[in-house]
Amino acid sequence: MRFSYKRVRVKKNEIEKTSWTICEECQGRGKKSRRLSKKIRLQYQTELEDFEKSNGEGIAPIRPKAHLYTCLNCNGSGLIPSSSHPTADTENYPHVAIIGAGIGGAALALACLHRGIPFTLFERDVNFSARSQGYGLTLQQASKAIEGLGIFSLEEKVISTRHIVHTTDGKVIGEWGIRKWLESGTKTTAKRTNMHIARQSLRLAMLEQLGGDDTVKWGHQLIDFKQGGDQSINLNFHVNGETKSFNADLVVGADGIRSSVRKLLIGDTISPLRYLDCIVILGICPLKNLEDHNSTLLDAATVFQTANGNERIYMMPYTTDSIMWQLSFPMSEAEAKKLSAQGPKALKEEACRRTQWHDPIPQILSATPEGKISGYPVYDRDLLRSELLHNAGPATLIGDAAHPMSPFKGQGANQALLDALTLARVISKKCKPLSQWRKSGIRESVLNEFENEMLERSAVKVKDSADAAQFLHSEIVLHEGDEPRGRCLKSKESKK
């Protein structure tokens, strides 16, 4: 990944440093605002005066917003290299208790570290490897966000340049990606590529930048939290059979789809888990396990999927020498729970039975070790209403705790990373000296603005992911066209 500054010249060995601080020119936002032209300012002032003279009749003029442009000093990351991390500013910033050290929690901790925002990162697992944190993920919108977290190179990443869709007999019914566009002469940009990386690799990169294992309070299972008279929050955890207490100014639930923080704030009855009528079986196959892996589909730069209108398998590079597959199909919730509970052997047998399709699919599934297979019923929740969080006091949610979604659009980790960076940036902006955030409260000063942005941004992703759980297992997936499978559906809907 290339990275350079226009004004601050940074050598390669400086990029590889683990210490960063916010760019003072853009205040860590990565973007700067252009001044509004005099014409636009005068036009707005005239419209506002006319509206006020009309005693509020008609539609109030919308205050114009300045255009944003990339900060040249930090090349849009919001960060510049530093010899050491900023010292935590306990006097001006709130102390943030982050519950969950997965992708979203680690990202929030890292974004706080760069801004001198004090934090404590809690995780119920006893160590980094105690529980599977998922398989591979695809960074789309979040490719820029990880630069905002001080991660400018990921050694284990894989870049895909081609996406192919097949019928079960191997017929190609769709192809897109930078290789396709270059071959056809279509103009494109580097933004149209996807970065694939193992979830644990990205998580490890963030935790290492935080300072390693010592930064995380492992083995801390949240019991409850309550706000005290001084507006601080007291949190209680189960730790090695004992109860331990901690104080903070803000609690952030980054603890996944079955979030303990969400349960304490909202409960399970208001927006319970919603079953999306299908099961997912995942596997990782080392290419060395295949007797012949010379297929062009296994070039570590191709993503492909095959479907028949019911079952659908998606395969992407996991590393340069392994491939990840995701098989999904409709199944009742009771059957999905039962199959998942039977373990890897039963899941592999079911996957192989359903996918006797074109090469190299049967060979890949057969060669996948049982220890690299898992499966689960797919759930999400109804869209979270902002008012449910506006009554939550000094606590909020990010990632799957706030807006869980199906895996079929690859958006869960992307949105969690964006949530984390956005929240840290709002805290940094709104809690500076003289802000008096303690007097007005962290919710009024920070959380309402953050949550409104987060929920508006993620709502379309939640809906699209739920829709994908349906159309990817229907005849729509067999639509012939060089475009993602949901795009033709949206085109039809827009014509209605």
C-alpha positions in Angstrom: 0.0 0.0 0.0 1.7 3.3 -1.1 1.6 6.2 1.3 3.2 9.6 1.1 2.8 13.1 2.5 2.7 16.2 0.4 4.1 18.5 3.0 5.5 16.2 5.7 8.0 13.9 4.0 7.8 10.5 5.6 10.3 7.7 4.9 9.4 4.1 4.7 10.9 3.2 8.1 8.8 6.0 9.7 5.6 4.6 8.2 6.4 1.3 9.9 6.6 3.0 13.3 3.8 2.1 15.7 3.4 5.6 17.2 1.1 8.2 15.7 -0.6 11.4 16.7 -3.3 13.5 15.1 -2.5 16.0 12.4 -2.9 19.5 13.8 -3.9 20.9 10.4 -7.1 18.9 10.1 -7.4 18.0 13.8 -7.3 14.3 13.0 -10.3 14.3 10.6 -8.2 13.8 7.4 -10.3 16.5 5.7 -10.4 20.2 5.8 -13.2 22.6 5.0 -13.1 25.1 2.2 -14.5 28.6 3.0 -18.0 29.3 1.6 -17.9 31.8 -1.1 -19.2 35.3 -0.4 -22.1 34.8 -2.9 -23.3 31.6 -1.1 -23.1 33.2 2.3 -25.0 36.3 1.2 -27.6 34.2 -0.5 -28.2 32.2 2.6 -28.4 35.3 4.8 -31.0 36.8 2.4 -33.1 33.6 2.4 -32.9 33.4 6.2 -34.0 37.1 6.6 -36.9 36.5 4.2 -38.0 33.4 6.1 -37.9 35.3 9.5 -39.9 38.2 8.0 -42.6 35.7 7.0 -43.1 34.6 10.6 -41.8 31.1 9.9 -44.1 30.4 7.0 -42.8 28.2 4.2 -39.6 26.1 4.3 -36.6 27.3 6.3 -33.5 27.6 4.2 -30.8 25.0 4.8 -27.5 26.3 6.1 -24.9 25.6 3.4 -22.1 23.3 4.3 -18.5 23.9 3.3 -17.0 21.5 0.8 -14.4 19.1 2.3 -11.1 18.3 0.7 -8.3 15.9 1.7 -5.8 17.3 4.1 -2.4 17.3 2.3 -0.4 17.4 5.5 -1.5 13.8 6.4 -2.7 12.6 3.0 -6.2 12.1 4.4 -5.4 9.8 7.3 -5.7 12.4 10.0 -2.4 11.1 11.6 1.3 12.0 11.5 4.2 9.9 12.8 5.3 10.5 16.4 8.2 9.3 18.5 5.7 8.2 21.1 1.9 8.0 21.7 0.2 11.1 23.1 -0.2 11.2 26.9 -3.8 10.5 27.9 -5.5 13.8 28.8 -7.5 12.8 31.8 -8.4 16.4 32.7 -10.2 17.3 29.5 -11.3 14.0 27.9 -13.8 11.4 29.2 -12.4 8.0 30.3 -13.9 5.5 27.9 -14.6 1.9 29.0 -14.7 -0.2 25.9 -16.5 -3.5 26.3 -15.2 -6.0 23.7 -11.7 -6.3 22.2 -12.9 -7.5 18.7 -12.4 -5.5 15.6 -14.6 -2.5 16.7 -13.3 -2.4 20.2 -9.7 -2.6 19.2 -10.2 0.1 16.6 -11.9 2.4 19.1 -9.0 1.9 21.6 -6.5 2.7 18.9 -8.3 5.8 17.7 -8.5 7.0 21.3 -4.8 6.3 21.8 -3.8 8.6 18.9 -5.9 11.4 20.4 -4.8 11.2 24.0 -8.3 10.0 25.0 -8.0 7.8 28.2 -9.6 4.3 27.8 -9.7 0.9 29.2 -10.3 -2.1 26.9 -12.2 -5.0 28.5 -12.6 -8.5 27.0 -14.5 -11.5 28.4 -12.2 -14.0 26.6 -9.1 -15.0 28.7 -6.7 -14.4 25.9 -6.4 -13.5 22.2 -6.8 -17.0 20.9 -9.5 -18.2 23.3 -12.3 -18.0 20.8 -12.6 -17.8 17.1 -13.1 -14.2 15.9 -14.4 -15.2 12.5 -12.7 -16.1 9.3 -11.8 -13.5 6.6 -13.2 -10.1 5.9 -13.2 -7.8 3.0 -12.3 -4.1 3.5 -14.3 -1.9 1.3 -15.2 1.6 2.7 -13.0 0.9 5.6 -9.8 0.6 3.5 -9.3 4.3 4.2 -10.5 4.0 7.8 -7.6 1.7 8.7 -5.2 4.4 7.6 -7.0 6.6 10.1 -6.0 4.0 12.7 -2.3 4.2 11.8 -2.3 1.0 9.8 -0.7 1.7 6.5 0.5 -1.8 5.6 -0.9 -5.2 6.3 1.6 -7.9 5.4 -1.1 -10.7 5.2 -3.6 -8.8 3.1 -4.6 -10.1 -0.3 -6.0 -7.8 -3.1 -8.7 -9.2 -5.4 -8.9 -7.9 -8.9 -11.6 -10.1 -10.4 -15.1 -11.4 -9.2 -16.8 -14.2 -11.2 -20.3 -15.7 -10.9 -21.0 -19.2 -12.1 -23.9 -21.6 -12.5 -23.3 -25.0 -10.9 -22.0 -26.4 -14.2 -19.3 -23.7 -14.4 -20.9 -21.4 -16.9 -19.8 -17.8 -16.2 -22.9 -15.5 -15.9 -21.2 -12.4 -14.5 -17.7 -10.9 -14.1 -16.4 -7.6 -12.8 -13.3 -6.1 -11.2 -10.3 -4.1 -12.3 -8.9 -6.9 -14.6 -12.2 -7.1 -16.4 -12.3 -3.3 -16.9 -8.7 -3.1 -18.0 -9.2 -5.8 -20.5 -12.3 -4.1 -21.9 -10.7 -0.6 -21.9 -13.2 0.7 -19.3 -11.8 3.5 -17.2 -11.5 2.5 -13.5 -9.5 3.4 -10.4 -7.7 1.7 -7.6 -10.7 2.4 -5.4 -12.5 -0.4 -7.2 -10.4 -3.2 -5.7 -11.1 -5.0 -2.4 -8.7 -5.9 0.3 -9.1 -9.4 2.0 -7.5 -10.2 5.3 -8.0 -12.7 8.1 -10.0 -11.1 10.9 -7.5 -12.2 13.5 -4.6 -10.7 11.4 -6.3 -7.3 11.4 -7.2 -7.6 15.0 -3.6 -8.6 16.0 -2.2 -5.6 14.0 -4.4 -3.2 16.0 -3.6 -4.8 19.4 0.1 -4.8 18.7 -0.1 -1.1 17.9 -1.9 -0.6 21.2 1.0 -2.3 23.0 0.1 -6.0 23.0 -1.7 -8.2 25.4 -1.0 -5.9 28.4 -3.3 -3.3 26.9 -6.4 -5.5 27.2 -8.1 -6.6 30.5 -8.7 -10.2 29.5 -11.2 -12.4 31.3 -13.5 -9.6 32.3 -17.2 -10.5 31.9 -19.4 -7.4 32.3 -22.1 -7.8 35.0 -23.7 -4.3 35.1 -22.9 -0.6 35.2 -24.6 2.3 37.0 -24.1 6.1 36.9 -23.1 7.7 40.1 -23.9 11.1 41.5 -20.8 12.7 40.0 -21.8 11.5 36.5 -19.1 8.8 36.5 -20.1 5.2 35.8 -19.3 2.3 38.0 -18.8 -1.0 36.1 -18.8 -4.5 37.7 -17.1 -7.5 36.1 -16.7 -11.2 36.8 -13.0 -11.9 37.0 -11.6 -15.2 38.0 -14.6 -15.9 40.2 -14.5 -12.5 41.8 -16.3 -9.2 41.2 -14.1 -6.3 40.3 -15.2 -2.7 39.8 -14.0 0.1 37.6 -15.0 3.7 37.0 -15.4 5.5 33.7 -17.1 8.5 32.1 -18.4 6.7 29.0 -19.3 3.0 28.3 -19.1 1.7 24.7 -20.5 -1.7 23.9 -18.4 -3.2 21.2 -19.3 -6.7 22.3 -21.0 -8.2 19.2 -24.5 -9.3 18.2 -25.3 -10.7 21.6 -24.0 -7.6 23.3 -24.2 -7.5 27.2 -24.1 -3.7 27.0 -27.1 -3.6 24.6 -29.0 -6.0 26.8 -28.4 -3.7 29.8 -29.4 -0.6 27.9 -32.3 -1.8 25.8 -33.2 -5.4 26.7 -33.9 -8.3 24.4 -37.6 -7.8 24.0 -37.6 -4.4 22.1 -35.3 -5.6 19.2 -34.7 -9.3 19.5 -32.5 -11.3 17.2 -34.2 -11.9 13.9 -33.5 -15.1 12.0 -32.8 -14.6 8.3 -34.0 -18.1 7.2 -30.6 -19.5 6.3 -27.5 -21.1 7.6 -23.9 -20.4 6.8 -21.1 -23.0 6.8 -17.5 -21.6 6.6 -14.2 -23.3 5.9 -10.6 -22.5 5.1 -8.6 -24.7 2.8 -4.8 -24.6 2.5 -4.0 -24.8 -1.2 -1.3 -27.4 -0.5 -4.1 -29.8 0.4 -5.2 -29.9 -3.2 -3.6 -32.4 -5.5 -3.9 -29.9 -8.4 -4.5 -26.3 -7.7 -3.6 -24.8 -11.0 -7.1 -23.4 -11.6 -7.2 -19.8 -12.6 -9.8 -19.4 -9.9 -7.1 -20.1 -7.3 -4.7 -17.3 -8.2 -5.0 -15.5 -4.9 -6.6 -12.5 -6.7 -10.0 -13.9 -7.7 -13.2 -14.0 -5.8 -15.9 -16.3 -7.2 -19.3 -17.6 -6.3 -21.5 -20.3 -7.6 -25.3 -20.7 -7.1 -28.4 -22.6 -8.2 -31.1 -20.5 -6.8 -31.1 -22.3 -3.4 -27.6 -23.1 -2.3 -24.8 -20.5 -2.9 -21.1 -20.8 -2.3 -18.7 -17.8 -2.1 -14.9 -18.2 -2.2 -12.3 -15.6 -1.7 -8.5 -15.6 -1.0 -7.8 -15.9 2.7 -4.0 -15.7 2.4 -1.8 -16.1 -0.7 -1.7 -19.9 0.0 -5.3 -20.6 1.3 -8.9 -20.0 0.3 -11.9 -19.3 2.4 -15.4 -20.6 1.4 -18.8 -19.7 2.6 -21.7 -21.9 1.8 -25.2 -20.8 2.6 -28.7 -22.1 2.0 -32.3 -21.8 3.4 -33.1 -23.9 6.4 -35.5 -23.6 9.3 -34.1 -22.1 12.5 -34.5 -25.3 14.5 -32.7 -27.4 11.8 -29.9 -24.8 11.5 -29.3 -24.8 15.3 -29.3 -28.6 15.3 -26.9 -28.9 12.4 -24.6 -26.3 13.9 -24.5 -28.1 17.2 -23.5 -31.3 15.6 -20.1 -29.8 14.9 -17.5 -29.6 12.0 -17.8 -33.2 10.8 -21.6 -33.0 10.2 -21.2 -29.5 8.7 -18.6 -30.7 6.3 -20.6 -33.7 5.2 -23.6 -31.5 4.6 -21.6 -29.0 2.6 -20.0 -31.6 0.4 -23.3 -33.3 -0.2 -24.9 -30.0 -1.4 -22.0 -28.9 -3.7 -21.1 -31.6 -6.2 -20.7 -28.8 -8.7 -18.0 -27.6 -11.1 -14.3 -27.8 -10.3 -12.6 -26.9 -8.1 -15.5 -26.6 -5.6 -15.9 -30.3 -4.6 -12.1 -30.7 -4.3 -11.7 -27.6 -2.1 -14.5 -28.7 0.3 -13.2 -32.2 0.5 -9.6 -31.0 1.2 -10.7 -28.6 4.0 -9.7 -29.8 7.5 -12.6 -30.3 9.8 -10.8 -28.1 12.4 -11.2 -25.2 9.9 -15.0 -25.6 9.5 -17.8 -23.9 11.5 -21.4 -23.1 10.9 -24.1 -21.0 12.4 -27.7 -19.7 11.8 -27.7 -16.2 10.4 -29.3 -13.4 12.4 -29.7 -9.6 12.5 -32.0 -7.2 14.3 -34.5 -4.6 13.3 -32.9 -1.2 12.7 -32.1 0.5 16.0 -34.1 3.7 16.6 -32.1 6.6 17.8 -34.4 7.4 20.7 -33.6 4.1 22.3 -30.1 5.2 22.7 -30.8 8.8 23.4 -32.2 7.7 26.7 -29.2 5.5 27.5 -27.2 8.2 29.3 -23.4 8.0 29.1 -23.3 4.7 27.2 -23.5 3.8 23.5 -23.0 0.9 21.0 -20.8 0.3 18.0 -20.5 -2.4 15.4 -22.6 -5.6 15.7 -23.8 -4.5 19.1 -25.5 -1.5 17.4 -26.4 -2.8 13.9 -25.8 -6.5 13.4 -26.2 -7.7 9.8 -25.9 -10.8 7.7 -22.5 -11.6 6.3 -23.6 -11.5 2.7 -22.6 -7.9 1.9 -19.3 -8.1 3.8 -20.2 -4.9 5.8 -20.0 -5.9 9.5 -16.3 -5.2 10.1 -16.3 -2.2 7.7 -19.1 -0.5 9.6 -17.5 -1.3 13.0 -14.2 0.3 11.9 -16.0 3.4 10.7 -18.1 3.6 13.9 -14.9 3.5 16.0 -13.0 6.1 14.1 -16.1 8.4 14.0 -16.7 8.2 17.7 -13.1 9.0 18.6 -13.1 11.9 16.3 -16.3 13.3 17.8 -15.0 12.9 21.3 -11.8 14.7 20.3 -13.7 17.5 18.7 -16.4 18.0 21.3 -14.4 17.5 24.6 -11.6 20.0 24.2 -10.8 22.5 27.0 -13.5 25.0 27.6 -16.1 22.7 26.0 -17.8 22.1 29.4 -18.9 18.6 28.3 -19.0 17.5 32.0 -21.6 20.1 32.7 -23.9 19.4 29.7 -23.2 15.6 29.9 -21.4 13.3 27.5 -24.7 12.3 25.8 -25.6 15.9 24.8 -22.0 16.8 24.0 -21.0 13.7 22.0 -23.3 10.7 21.8 -26.4 12.1 20.1 -24.4 13.5 17.2 -22.3 10.3 16.9 -25.3 8.0 17.0 -27.4 9.9 14.5 -24.5 9.7 12.0 -23.8 6.0 12.8 -27.4 4.9 12.5 -28.0 6.8 9.3 -24.9 5.5 7.6 -25.3 1.9 8.7 -29.1 1.6 8.0 -28.8 1.0 4.3 -26.1 -1.6 4.9 -28.3 -3.5 7.4 -31.2 -3.5 4.9 -29.0 -4.5 1.9 -27.5 -7.3 4.0 -30.9 -8.6 5.0 -32.1 -8.4 1.4 -29.1 -10.3 0.2 -29.9 -13.2 2.5 -33.1 -13.6 0.5 -32.0 -12.8 -3.1 -28.7 -14.8 -3.0 -30.8 -17.9 -2.4 -33.4 -17.2 -5.2 -33.5 -17.1 -9.0 -32.2 -13.5 -8.9 -28.7 -14.7 -8.2 -28.8 -16.4 -11.7 -29.3 -13.1 -13.5 -26.7 -12.7 -16.3 -24.8 -9.5 -16.1 -21.3 -8.2 -15.2 -22.4 -6.6 -12.0 -23.0 -7.6 -8.3 -26.1 -9.7 -7.9 -28.1 -7.1 -6.0 -27.6 -4.4 -8.5 -30.1 -5.7 -11.0 -32.7 -6.0 -8.2 -32.2 -2.4 -7.3 -32.5 -1.4 -11.0 -35.9 -3.1 -11.2 -37.1 -1.6 -8.0 -36.1 1.9 -9.1 -38.2 1.5 -12.3 -41.4 0.6 -10.4 
